[in-house]
Amino acid sequence: MSDIKIETAPFDARFPNTNQSKHCWQAYGDYHKCVDARGEEFTPCKEFHRVFKTLCPNEWVNRWDEQRGEGTIPFKVTV
């Protein structure tokens, strides 16, 4: 049997309501800011990645990735 550990995003007091949309895009933005500043292997960056992959619908992430590539994303994701 493999040693797979399944986790969800931890509780964040800034987002106490059930709707986690803001937490989703905040973690997405924080991840990309972190990667720009420290690189993908930096442990906090990995945590942001895990959170947004857990909370965000794939369609949103795909669209945001496209928008980042085009330079048209509607929120700041750089340092």
C-alpha positions as CSV (number, residue, x, y, z in Angstrom):
1,M,0.0,0.0,0.0
2,S,1.3,3.5,-0.9
3,D,2.0,6.3,1.6
4,I,-0.4,8.8,0.1
5,K,-1.4,11.6,2.4
6,I,-4.6,13.5,1.4
7,E,-5.0,16.9,2.9
8,T,-7.3,19.8,2.4
9,A,-6.5,23.5,2.7
10,P,-6.1,24.6,6.4
11,F,-8.5,27.0,8.0
12,D,-7.8,30.6,7.3
13,A,-9.4,33.1,9.7
14,R,-9.4,35.8,7.0
15,F,-12.0,33.7,5.2
16,P,-14.4,32.3,7.8
17,N,-17.4,31.9,5.5
18,T,-18.2,28.8,3.5
19,N,-17.6,30.6,0.2
20,Q,-13.9,30.1,-0.3
21,S,-13.6,32.0,-3.6
22,K,-11.5,34.8,-2.2
23,H,-9.3,32.4,-0.4
24,C,-8.9,30.6,-3.7
25,W,-7.7,33.6,-5.7
26,Q,-5.6,34.9,-2.8
27,A,-3.7,31.6,-2.6
28,Y,-3.3,31.6,-6.4
29,G,-1.9,35.1,-6.4
30,D,0.3,34.4,-3.3
31,Y,1.7,31.3,-5.0
32,H,2.8,33.2,-8.1
33,K,4.3,36.1,-6.0
34,C,6.1,33.6,-3.9
35,V,7.5,31.7,-6.9
36,D,8.7,35.0,-8.4
37,A,10.5,35.9,-5.2
38,R,11.8,32.6,-3.9
39,G,11.2,29.8,-6.5
40,E,8.9,26.8,-6.8
41,E,10.9,24.7,-4.3
42,F,10.5,27.2,-1.4
43,T,8.2,25.4,1.2
44,P,5.7,28.2,1.7
45,C,5.2,28.4,-2.1
46,K,4.4,24.7,-2.1
47,E,1.7,25.4,0.6
48,F,0.1,28.2,-1.5
49,H,0.1,25.8,-4.4
50,R,-1.6,23.1,-2.4
51,V,-4.2,25.5,-1.1
52,F,-5.2,26.9,-4.5
53,K,-5.2,23.5,-6.1
54,T,-7.5,22.3,-3.4
55,L,-9.9,25.3,-3.4
56,C,-10.0,26.6,-6.9
57,P,-12.0,25.1,-9.8
58,N,-9.7,23.9,-12.6
59,E,-11.5,26.1,-15.1
60,W,-10.6,29.2,-13.0
61,V,-6.9,28.2,-12.7
62,N,-6.7,27.4,-16.5
63,R,-8.2,30.8,-17.3
64,W,-6.0,32.7,-14.9
65,D,-3.0,30.9,-16.3
66,E,-4.0,32.0,-19.8
67,Q,-4.6,35.6,-18.6
68,R,-1.2,35.6,-16.8
69,G,0.4,34.5,-20.1
70,E,-1.4,37.3,-22.0
71,G,-0.7,39.9,-19.2
72,T,-4.5,40.5,-18.8
73,I,-5.1,38.9,-15.4
74,P,-7.5,41.2,-13.3
75,F,-5.4,41.0,-10.1
76,K,-1.8,41.4,-9.1
77,V,0.2,38.1,-9.2
78,T,3.7,39.5,-9.2
79,V,5.9,41.0,-6.5
